[in-house]
């Protein structure tokens, strides 16, 4: 099995390599932070994508929230349909 690449890009704001991976944020909780590869610069507090080295924009955060909301909506609809089908055959 190949080793996981843990190197991060430097901060796009100040150029510092002193950053940490964020495990939880307002942009989608645990899932959103993982999808965005979110890191925070310890020097200037900028949030950025550790994989691409680009600052995370509001548009990207909203897209992740929308995707999570869409998946949850589809799961809820599937559950409602399954309950209706079950009740129909009772």
URGISUL-V560277 format. One line per field, one symbol per residue. psi: psi as a letter, one per 20 degrees, with the letter a starting at -180 (. if undefined). burial: 1 if it has 16 or more other C-alpha atoms within 10 Angstrom, else 0. A space follows every 10 residues. Layout:
BEGIN
psi: ???
burial: ???
END
This chain:
BEGIN
psi: pqqpojqqqr pigijqjnrq pphprijjbg gghghilpqp pigjkpproi ghjqqprhgg ghgggggggg ghghggghgg gggggghhj.
burial: 0000000111 1110000010 1100001100 1111011111 1000011111 0010110000 1001100000 0000000000 0000000000
END
